């Protein structure tokens, strides 16, 4: 879903920069999913689906990942047809660049999901309709007909590097992300050879691969193993049948959550029955922007996989959102270039030297990164099994909604905030060490641009965690004066965090909106793309006018971005303070229903404030740069440690 949370508004210049970075870091395989809707539109036209039906069935630009195979359809639709064509044209340029630098682009293959009107057009097909989507059984002749046409069209349009990606069970009942029921009984089999083969699984995987292989005899199938997480040994026959449906060496598993829930070493170490797999990390959900990710886990578990399995065929990452924690990904790509574990302290010192000053050493920067190594990037990382929450799903008070949903309850501290506060201070001091090495662009001339980013990012993390203390205190108050006093403190730290974030171009909501509006400039539909950009990191689903209910998945994709923290999120918190204060002053219980209605209205108004005419985003200019702002905030909020 990175194509929705990060790449959705990329133009070719953005893609070129990303691909060049990837190539320079040794990445040689990448999903190439842009523009597939135009291919599907042409294919479905041949089977009787109109352009109107397809445009209404497809999700809007910020939600395409979920209409490509996750049974969520029609969000922010209907989609303008010229958007599909523009993405098709962009994909051709992306693939041209990938091939020029020697990178393999993995194209999508047919998964069986089609517009529901297909059930009317082909009533005898083995197909079910639910949640706005029809799923065709992989063994039905219609699956092969549509799949063959899709493969011919996509190869004709884009060429091929012979790698394709498709997920699921390929039956008509389960979408790609529905887990099967399973138990965790001990395996009755002593070796992989003893495990019986599930013939139904074999038939369906053979059918799915047949679609790829009939058109491209050199086809290699890349398969995401996410839906196999949590399986018990009772599912071994299914797994054996599934991987047996593809010739040896033509099926590669992406074991995509190895930092938390590796699958390769489960099932009595049967390791996917010798199927090649890519050791991969997921690391991020929703494009959330907090600091986390254990370098020690990367530095041990990848090498353990190399030692214990002969099936490791690569290392990679598959985050839901990408523009966060650059150090973590730099370390991850370095894994492929070493056969033994690294000295993390030495690695981080080299990283800081290269990142800030082309070799100039700053002891303050080294001290900061050593603290971050042992805290946010340390061995101890929250997990559902242990702490009951995941650091990957950042929940802090600068984005949280009081009395919101499961994505809004701030998480407890899982590292020493006092230590990370000290790291922030060291990074600020490093700006003085490095000020002559490379100047930043106006207005922040006082530090290296990458150092400015890290100062803001670390300061944001500290303020986010300190805000949680204020959030908890606020929600515990019932006296009107205490509600007002504590509410003002929380709103104040949110304003300060927003000021800090607005000083870093990579953490501004208006930069995201500007990219969306660039599409409008080229394609028309002036407010359509901005609505996608505003809704996804806030309400997620589109907040409808007059609705008195919160949207589903609210705050799932929350971002610590300037203009969001001080705008959308602060506005919601202000509504809570006002309602709680009024109800307490009148001697009433807190009226949650009225509060939700008010938040729903605010959510509609903010997400539909096209052009930011009513609610400015990072508009106020300050002479303070990130360093000066940080110095002031370090002093102001130290008392909360």
Rosetta blueprint (number, residue, H / E / L):
1 X L
2 X H
3 X H
4 X H
5 X H
6 X L
7 X L
8 X L
9 X L
10 X L
11 X L
12 X H
13 X H
14 X H
15 X H
16 X H
17 X H
18 X H
19 X H
20 X H
21 X H
22 X H
23 X H
24 X H
25 X L
26 X L
27 X L
28 X L
29 X E
30 X E
31 X E
32 X L
33 X L
34 X L
35 X L
36 X H
37 X H
38 X H
39 X H
40 X H
41 X H
42 X H
43 X H
44 X H
45 X H
46 X H
47 X L
48 X L
49 X L
50 X L
51 X H
52 X H
53 X H
54 X H
55 X H
56 X H
57 X H
58 X L
59 X L
60 X L
61 X H
62 X H
63 X H
64 X H
65 X H
66 X H
67 X H
68 X L
69 X L
70 X L
71 X L
72 X L
73 X L
74 X L
75 X L
76 X L
77 X L
78 X L
79 X L
80 X L
81 X H
82 X H
83 X H
84 X H
85 X H
86 X H
87 X H
88 X H
89 X H
90 X H
91 X H
92 X H
93 X H
94 X H
95 X H
96 X H
97 X H
98 X H
99 X H
100 X H
101 X L
102 X L
103 X L
104 X E
105 X E
106 X E
107 X E
108 X E
109 X L
110 X L
111 X L
112 X L
113 X E
114 X E
115 X L
116 X L
117 X H
118 X H
119 X H
120 X H
121 X H
122 X L
123 X L
124 X L
125 X L
126 X L
127 X E
128 X E
129 X E
130 X E
131 X L
132 X L
133 X E
134 X E
135 X E
136 X E
137 X L
138 X L
139 X L
140 X L
141 X H
142 X H
143 X H
144 X H
145 X H
146 X H
147 X H
148 X H
149 X H
150 X H
151 X H
152 X H
153 X H
154 X H
155 X H
156 X H
157 X H
158 X H
159 X L
160 X L
161 X L
162 X L
163 X E
164 X E
165 X E
166 X L
167 X L
168 X L
169 X L
170 X L
171 X L
172 X L
173 X L
174 X L
175 X L
176 X L
177 X L
178 X L
179 X L
180 X L
181 X L
182 X L
183 X L
184 X L
185 X L
186 X L
187 X L
188 X L
189 X L
190 X L
191 X L
192 X H
193 X H
194 X H
195 X L
196 X L
197 X L
198 X L
199 X H
200 X H
201 X H
202 X H
203 X H
204 X H
205 X H
206 X H
207 X H
208 X H
209 X H
210 X H
211 X H
212 X H
213 X H
214 X H
215 X H
216 X L
217 X L
218 X L
219 X L
220 X E
221 X E
222 X E
223 X E
224 X E
225 X H
226 X H
227 X H
228 X H
229 X L
230 X L
231 X L
232 X L
233 X H
234 X H
235 X H
236 X H
237 X H
238 X H
239 X H
240 X H
241 X H
242 X H
243 X H
244 X H
245 X L
246 X L
247 X L
248 X L
249 X L
250 X L
251 X E
252 X E
253 X E
254 X E
255 X E
256 X L
257 X L
258 X H
259 X H
260 X H
261 X H
262 X L
263 X L
264 X L
265 X L
266 X L
267 X L
268 X L
269 X L
270 X L
271 X H
272 X H
273 X H
274 X H
275 X L
276 X L
277 X E
278 X E
279 X E
280 X E
281 X E
282 X L
283 X L
284 X L
285 X L
286 X L
287 X L
288 X L
289 X L
290 X L
291 X L
292 X L
293 X L
294 X L
295 X H
296 X H
297 X H
298 X H
299 X H
300 X H
301 X H
302 X H
303 X H
304 X H
305 X H
306 X H
307 X H
308 X H
309 X L
310 X L
311 X L
312 X E
313 X E
314 X E
315 X E
316 X E
317 X E
318 X L
319 X L
320 X L
321 X L
322 X L
323 X L
324 X L
325 X L
326 X H
327 X H
328 X H
329 X H
330 X H
331 X H
332 X H
333 X H
334 X H
335 X H
336 X H
337 X H
338 X L
339 X L
340 X L
341 X L
342 X L
343 X L
344 X H
345 X H
346 X H
347 X H
348 X H
349 X H
350 X H
351 X H
352 X H
353 X H
354 X H
355 X H
356 X H
357 X H
358 X L
359 X L
360 X L
361 X L
362 X L
363 X H
364 X H
365 X H
366 X H
367 X H
368 X H
369 X H
370 X H
371 X H
372 X H
373 X H
374 X H
375 X L
376 X L
377 X L
378 X L
379 X L
380 X L
381 X L
382 X L
383 X L
384 X L
385 X L
386 X L
387 X L
388 X L
389 X L
390 X L
391 X L
392 X L
393 X L
394 X L
395 X L
396 X L
397 X L
398 X L
399 X L
400 X L
401 X L
402 X L
403 X L
404 X L
405 X L
406 X L
407 X L
408 X L
409 X L
410 X L
411 X L
412 X L
413 X L
414 X L
415 X L
416 X L
417 X H
418 X H
419 X H
420 X H
421 X H
422 X H
423 X H
424 X H
425 X H
426 X H
427 X H
428 X H
429 X H
430 X H
431 X H
432 X H
433 X H
434 X H
435 X L
436 X L
437 X L
438 X L
439 X L
440 X L
441 X L
442 X L
443 X L
444 X L
445 X L
446 X L
447 X L
448 X L
449 X H
450 X H
451 X H
452 X H
453 X H
454 X H
455 X H
456 X H
457 X H
458 X H
459 X H
460 X H
461 X H
462 X H
463 X H
464 X H
465 X H
466 X H
467 X H
468 X H
469 X H
470 X H
471 X H
472 X H
473 X H
474 X H
475 X H
476 X H
477 X L
478 X L
479 X L
480 X H
481 X H
482 X H
483 X H
484 X H
485 X H
486 X H
487 X H
488 X H
489 X H
490 X H
491 X H
492 X H
493 X H
494 X H
495 X H
496 X H
497 X H
498 X H
499 X H
500 X H
501 X H
502 X H
503 X L
504 X L
505 X H
506 X H
507 X H
508 X E
509 X H
510 X H
511 X H
512 X H
513 X H
514 X H
515 X H
516 X H
517 X H
518 X H
519 X H
520 X H
521 X H
522 X H
523 X H
524 X L
525 X L
526 X L
527 X L
528 X H
529 X H
530 X H
531 X H
532 X H
533 X H
534 X H
535 X H
536 X H
537 X L
538 X L
539 X L
540 X L
541 X L
542 X L
543 X L
544 X L
545 X L
546 X L
547 X L
548 X L
549 X L
550 X L
551 X L
552 X L
553 X L
554 X L
555 X L
556 X L
557 X L
558 X L
559 X L
560 X L
561 X L
562 X E
563 X L
564 X H
565 X H
566 X H
567 X H
568 X H
569 X H
570 X H
571 X H
572 X H
573 X H
574 X H
575 X H
576 X H
577 X H
578 X H
579 X H
580 X H
581 X H
582 X H
583 X H
584 X H
585 X H
586 X L
587 X L
588 X L
589 X L
590 X L
591 X L
592 X H
593 X H
594 X H
595 X H
596 X H
597 X H
598 X H
599 X H
600 X H
601 X H
602 X H
603 X H
604 X H
605 X H
606 X H
607 X H
608 X L
609 X L
610 X L
611 X L
612 X L
613 X L
614 X L
615 X L
616 X L
617 X L
618 X L
619 X L
620 X L
621 X L
622 X L
623 X L
624 X L
625 X L
626 X H
627 X H
628 X H
629 X H
630 X H
631 X H
632 X H
633 X H
634 X H
635 X H
636 X H
637 X L
638 X H
639 X H
640 X H
641 X L
